[in-house]
Amino acid sequence: MKRWVNRPEGSNWGDFGEDDQNGRLNLVTPAKIRTAAEEIICGERFCLSLPLDLPGGNVLNSGRFPPKLQPTLRAGKPNSNYALSADYPDFKDVISDDAVFLHTQYSTQWDGLSHVGQEFDADDDGIAEAVYYNGYRADSHIGTSANNGEMYASSLGIERMAEVGVQGRGVMIDLEGTFGRDRTLVGYDQLMQVMEADNVSVEDGDMVCLHTGFAQMIVEMNGQPDKDKLHGSCAALNGRDTKLLNWITDSGLSLLIADNYAVESYPAEKGEGCCAALPLHEHCLFKLGIHLGELWHLTPLNDWLKRNNRSRFFLTAPPLRLPGAVGSPANPVATV
C-alpha cells in the first residue's frame, strides 16, 4: 500500500522513488564527487567539529546534555587502568575501556530526516496524521518503541545517511563577514547580497555551509555558555522568507549546514507559514529531504578560504552508522 496519496505543496516526495530515504543526497552522484575532488589543491585538512562536550551545560537546549563517559566493568570492577595481573599473575597488561551516554544532537550534529515531521493529510481523507519525509509514518516507522522508554526509527534512521558515504563539494557562505556578530535575520535578499559580493555560486549537489561565528563564540566561552548573549548574536536564516525557501528548492543544494544552533532563527518570526515553529526545518527535512547540519566549527576553514580567495572545498561528513537514530554527532573534515 502506498504511504501517501497527497504530498505537501512544494515537496519532492516520490521524485527519487516511492521508498527513498536519502532525499537530496541523491543529487551527489559519482560525477559530482569527482568534480568535488578537484577542489583539493594543497591537501590541507580542517576538522569542522566542536569538541563534543561543547557548548557546555544545557542552557541552549534544556533537554540535551554533554556526553558522559564511564568505564565498563571487568570482573565487577571499573575497567579503568585495570591490571590483568589481578586475575592472571603472568600478565602485565593494564586495560581501560569505556562507554558513553550521548545526546546525539548536543554538539556538532546532523539532523536526520526522522527528526522533524508534520501533522499532514497524506491519505487525502480529511484527517491529518503525523508523517515524515516521503510519507513515512510516525505510528509505524518513527519512534515506534517510545512508549517502552526506547526510541527507534525503523525508516529514515540516520544510518541511511551514513550508508551513502557523505562526501562532495562544500561551498562556504560567510555571513559573519558581512553582518558581523550582530543578531541578523537573513532572508533571500541578504543571502544574495553576500553571495554576489563574495562571488559565491551554488550548483546541484553542493553542500552549503553558512558561517556566522556562532560556534566560534561557543569555543571562546570555554564550556560556560552565556545563553542570552548567544541567542542575541550572529546571523540566522529567516525560515519565514518564502523567497529563501524557494531558493533552497531551486538551487539544487544537497545539504544545508551552519555553525549556529538551528540554521534558522528559532523561534521563527511571526508571518506566513505559521503552522511550523521551525519553517526551514519543515521545508528541508519534511518536504525536500535535505539533512541539516548544526553547530559546525567553520571559522578556521572560513578564515583560510578568505585568505586564499576561495569558497569551495572537498567535504567528508558522514554521521555515525547508528541504526534507528534520528540524529547523530558529526566529525566533518574539509580538505582544500
C-alpha positions as CSV (number, residue, x, y, z in Angstrom):
1,M,0.0,0.0,0.0
2,K,1.4,3.4,-1.0
3,R,2.2,5.5,2.1
4,W,0.7,8.7,0.7
5,V,-1.9,9.9,-1.8
6,N,-1.4,13.6,-1.2
7,R,2.0,15.2,-0.9
8,P,2.8,18.6,0.6
9,E,2.8,21.6,-1.7
10,G,6.4,22.3,-2.8
11,S,7.7,18.9,-1.7
12,N,9.6,16.3,-3.8
13,W,8.1,13.2,-2.3
14,G,8.4,10.3,-4.7
15,D,10.8,12.1,-7.1
16,F,13.7,9.9,-6.0
17,G,11.4,6.8,-5.7
18,E,8.5,5.8,-3.5
19,D,10.8,4.2,-0.9
20,D,13.6,6.8,-1.0
21,Q,15.1,7.6,2.4
22,N,18.1,9.8,1.3
23,G,16.4,12.8,-0.1
24,R,18.5,15.4,-1.9
25,L,21.7,13.4,-1.2
26,N,20.6,11.5,-4.3
27,L,21.9,14.6,-6.2
28,V,25.5,13.8,-5.1
29,T,26.4,11.5,-8.0
30,P,29.8,9.9,-8.7
31,A,30.3,12.6,-11.3
32,K,29.7,15.3,-8.7
33,I,32.2,13.7,-6.3
34,R,34.8,13.5,-9.0
35,T,34.3,17.2,-9.6
36,A,34.4,18.0,-5.9
37,A,37.7,16.2,-5.6
38,E,39.2,18.9,-7.9
39,E,38.9,21.3,-5.1
40,I,41.7,19.5,-3.3
41,I,44.7,21.6,-4.3
42,C,47.1,21.7,-1.3
43,G,45.8,18.8,0.7
44,E,45.4,20.8,4.0
45,R,42.6,19.4,6.2
46,F,40.3,21.1,8.7
47,C,38.3,19.4,11.4
48,L,34.8,21.0,11.4
49,S,33.6,19.5,14.7
50,L,33.5,21.2,18.0
51,P,34.7,19.1,20.9
52,L,31.6,17.1,21.7
53,D,31.4,18.4,25.3
54,L,30.7,21.9,23.9
55,P,28.7,24.1,24.1
56,G,28.7,23.0,27.8
57,G,25.8,22.6,30.2
58,N,22.3,22.6,28.9
59,V,21.4,26.3,28.5
60,L,21.0,26.2,24.8
61,N,18.6,23.2,25.0
62,S,17.3,22.1,28.4
63,G,16.8,18.6,27.1
64,R,20.3,18.0,25.8
65,F,23.3,17.4,28.0
66,P,27.1,16.9,27.4
67,P,28.3,13.3,26.9
68,K,29.0,11.3,30.0
69,L,31.9,8.8,29.9
70,Q,32.2,6.0,32.3
71,P,34.3,2.8,32.5
72,T,32.9,-0.6,31.5
73,L,33.0,-3.4,34.1
74,R,35.5,-6.2,34.3
75,A,35.0,-8.9,37.0
76,G,32.5,-6.5,38.6
77,K,35.1,-3.7,38.9
78,P,35.6,-0.5,36.9
79,N,37.6,-1.3,33.8
80,S,39.9,1.7,34.2
81,N,43.6,1.2,34.5
82,Y,42.7,-2.4,35.2
83,A,45.7,-4.6,35.9
84,L,45.3,-8.1,34.4
85,S,47.8,-9.3,36.9
86,A,45.0,-9.2,39.5
87,D,43.4,-12.2,37.6
88,Y,46.4,-13.6,35.7
89,P,49.7,-13.1,37.6
90,D,51.7,-13.8,34.4
91,F,50.0,-10.9,32.5
92,K,51.3,-7.4,32.9
93,D,48.7,-5.6,30.7
94,V,46.8,-2.6,32.1
95,I,43.4,-2.1,30.4
96,S,41.0,0.8,30.1
97,D,37.6,0.5,28.4
98,D,34.7,3.0,28.4
99,A,31.1,3.6,27.5
100,V,29.3,6.9,26.8
101,F,25.8,8.2,27.3
102,L,25.5,10.6,24.4
103,H,22.8,13.0,23.3
104,T,23.1,12.7,19.6
105,Q,22.3,16.4,18.8
106,Y,24.1,18.1,21.6
107,S,27.1,19.5,19.7
108,T,28.2,19.3,16.1
109,Q,25.5,17.2,14.5
110,W,23.3,16.1,11.7
111,D,19.6,16.3,11.8
112,G,18.2,13.1,10.2
113,L,15.0,13.1,8.1
114,S,13.2,11.4,11.0
115,H,14.0,14.4,13.2
116,V,11.1,16.7,12.2
117,G,7.8,15.7,10.6
118,Q,4.4,17.3,10.5
119,E,0.7,16.6,11.0
120,F,-0.4,16.4,7.4
121,D,-3.3,14.7,5.5
122,A,-1.2,12.3,3.4
123,D,-4.1,10.0,2.9
124,D,-6.2,12.8,1.5
125,D,-9.1,11.7,3.7
126,G,-9.6,15.0,5.5
127,I,-7.7,13.8,8.6
128,A,-4.1,14.9,9.3
129,E,-1.7,12.2,10.6
130,A,1.9,12.5,11.8
131,V,4.2,11.9,8.8
132,Y,7.8,12.5,7.8
133,Y,9.7,12.9,4.6
134,N,8.3,10.8,1.7
135,G,5.2,9.9,3.7
136,Y,6.9,7.7,6.4
137,R,4.5,7.3,9.3
138,A,5.0,8.2,12.9
139,D,2.8,5.3,14.0
140,S,4.7,2.6,12.1
141,H,8.1,3.9,11.1
142,I,9.4,6.5,13.5
143,G,9.9,6.1,17.3
144,T,7.7,3.0,17.4
145,S,9.1,1.9,20.8
146,A,8.9,5.2,22.5
147,N,6.3,4.0,25.0
148,N,8.8,1.5,26.3
149,G,11.2,4.2,27.2
150,E,13.1,3.5,23.9
151,M,13.2,5.2,20.6
152,Y,13.9,3.7,17.2
153,A,13.3,4.9,13.6
154,S,12.8,1.8,11.5
155,S,12.7,4.1,8.5
156,L,14.6,7.4,7.9
157,G,17.2,6.5,10.6
158,I,20.5,8.3,10.4
159,E,22.2,5.1,9.3
160,R,20.7,5.7,5.8
161,M,22.7,8.9,5.5
162,A,25.8,7.1,6.7
163,E,25.4,4.3,4.2
164,V,25.8,6.6,1.2
165,G,29.2,7.8,2.5
166,V,28.7,11.6,2.7
167,Q,31.2,13.3,0.5
168,G,31.1,16.1,-2.0
169,R,31.8,19.7,-2.7
170,G,31.3,22.1,0.2
171,V,30.5,25.8,-0.5
172,M,31.1,28.4,2.2
173,I,28.9,31.4,2.5
174,D,30.4,33.9,5.0
175,L,27.5,35.7,6.8
176,E,29.7,37.0,9.6
177,G,31.9,38.7,7.0
178,T,29.0,40.9,6.1
179,F,26.9,41.2,9.2
180,G,29.5,40.7,11.9
181,R,28.2,39.1,15.1
182,D,25.1,41.2,15.5
183,R,21.8,39.3,15.6
184,T,20.7,39.4,11.9
185,L,17.8,37.7,10.3
186,V,19.0,36.6,6.8
187,G,16.4,36.2,4.1
188,Y,16.8,35.7,0.3
189,D,17.8,39.3,-0.5
190,Q,20.5,39.4,2.2
191,L,21.8,36.0,1.2
192,M,22.1,37.0,-2.4
193,Q,23.9,40.2,-1.3
194,V,26.6,38.1,0.5
195,M,26.9,35.6,-2.3
196,E,27.3,38.3,-5.0
197,A,29.8,40.3,-3.0
198,D,31.9,37.2,-2.4
199,N,31.4,35.7,-5.8
200,V,29.9,32.5,-4.4
201,S,27.7,30.2,-6.5
202,V,25.8,27.0,-5.7
203,E,25.3,24.2,-8.1
204,D,23.3,20.9,-8.0
205,G,24.6,18.6,-5.3
206,D,26.7,21.2,-3.4
207,M,26.8,21.1,0.4
208,V,26.2,24.6,1.5
209,C,27.9,25.8,4.8
210,L,26.8,29.1,6.4
211,H,29.5,30.7,8.6
212,T,28.0,33.1,11.3
213,G,30.7,33.0,14.0
214,F,28.3,31.4,16.5
215,A,30.3,28.2,17.1
216,Q,33.5,30.3,17.5
217,M,31.7,32.2,20.2
218,I,31.0,28.9,21.9
219,V,34.7,28.0,21.7
220,E,35.6,31.4,23.2
221,M,33.2,30.8,26.1
222,N,35.2,27.7,27.0
223,G,32.3,25.5,28.2
224,Q,30.5,28.2,30.1
225,P,28.0,29.4,27.5
226,D,26.1,32.7,28.0
227,K,22.6,31.8,26.9
228,D,21.4,35.4,26.5
229,K,24.5,36.5,24.6
230,L,24.4,33.6,22.3
231,H,20.7,33.9,21.5
232,G,21.2,37.6,20.8
233,S,24.2,37.2,18.5
234,C,25.1,36.2,14.9
235,A,23.2,35.7,11.7
236,A,20.5,33.0,11.2
237,L,18.3,32.2,8.2
238,N,14.8,33.6,8.2
239,G,12.7,30.5,7.7
240,R,9.6,32.6,7.1
241,D,11.0,34.1,3.9
242,T,9.2,32.3,1.1
243,K,11.8,33.6,-1.5
244,L,14.6,32.0,0.6
245,L,12.8,28.7,0.8
246,N,12.2,28.7,-2.9
247,W,15.9,29.4,-3.5
248,I,16.7,26.3,-1.3
249,T,14.4,24.3,-3.6
250,D,15.7,25.7,-6.9
251,S,19.4,25.8,-6.0
252,G,19.8,22.1,-6.0
253,L,21.9,22.1,-2.8
254,S,22.1,18.6,-1.3
255,L,22.8,19.6,2.4
256,L,22.4,22.7,4.4
257,I,24.9,23.3,7.2
258,A,25.5,26.2,9.7
259,D,27.7,26.9,12.7
260,N,24.8,28.1,14.7
261,Y,22.2,26.4,16.8
262,A,19.4,25.6,14.3
263,V,20.5,27.0,10.9
264,E,17.3,29.2,11.1
265,S,16.2,31.7,13.6
266,Y,14.3,30.0,16.5
267,P,11.7,30.7,17.5
268,A,10.7,31.8,14.0
269,E,9.4,35.2,13.3
270,K,5.6,35.7,13.0
271,G,4.4,35.6,9.4
272,E,3.4,33.2,6.7
273,G,3.9,29.6,7.3
274,C,2.6,29.9,10.8
275,C,1.9,26.2,11.1
276,A,5.5,25.3,11.6
277,A,7.6,26.5,14.6
278,L,10.7,25.7,12.5
279,P,9.6,26.5,8.9
280,L,13.1,25.9,7.4
281,H,13.3,22.5,9.1
282,E,9.8,21.8,7.8
283,H,10.9,22.8,4.3
284,C,14.2,20.9,4.3
285,L,13.6,17.8,6.4
286,F,9.9,17.2,5.8
287,K,9.3,18.4,2.3
288,L,12.6,18.1,0.4
289,G,14.7,15.5,2.3
290,I,17.6,17.9,2.9
291,H,19.6,17.0,6.0
292,L,20.6,19.9,8.2
293,G,24.0,20.3,9.9
294,E,24.2,22.4,13.1
295,L,26.9,23.7,15.4
296,W,29.7,23.0,13.0
297,H,33.0,24.8,13.7
298,L,33.5,26.6,10.5
299,T,35.6,29.6,11.5
300,P,39.2,28.3,10.9
301,L,38.2,26.9,7.5
302,N,36.4,30.1,6.6
303,D,39.4,32.2,7.5
304,W,41.6,30.0,5.3
305,L,39.3,30.2,2.4
306,K,39.1,34.0,2.7
307,R,42.9,34.4,2.7
308,N,43.1,32.2,-0.4
309,N,40.2,33.8,-2.2
310,R,38.2,30.6,-2.3
311,S,34.8,29.5,-1.3
312,R,34.8,25.8,-2.3
313,F,36.4,22.7,-0.7
314,F,36.1,18.9,-0.6
315,L,33.9,17.8,2.3
316,T,33.7,14.4,4.0
317,A,31.0,14.3,6.7
318,P,29.2,11.0,7.5
319,P,27.2,10.6,10.6
320,L,27.5,7.6,12.9
321,R,26.1,4.5,11.4
322,L,23.7,4.1,14.3
323,P,20.6,2.3,13.2
324,G,17.3,3.9,14.3
325,A,18.8,7.2,15.5
326,V,17.1,10.5,14.4
327,G,20.3,12.5,14.6
328,S,24.0,12.0,15.0
329,P,27.2,13.7,16.1
330,A,29.4,14.6,13.1
331,N,33.1,14.8,12.7
332,P,33.3,16.6,9.3
333,V,36.6,17.0,7.6
334,A,37.2,19.7,4.9
335,T,40.1,19.2,2.5
336,V,41.5,22.1,0.5
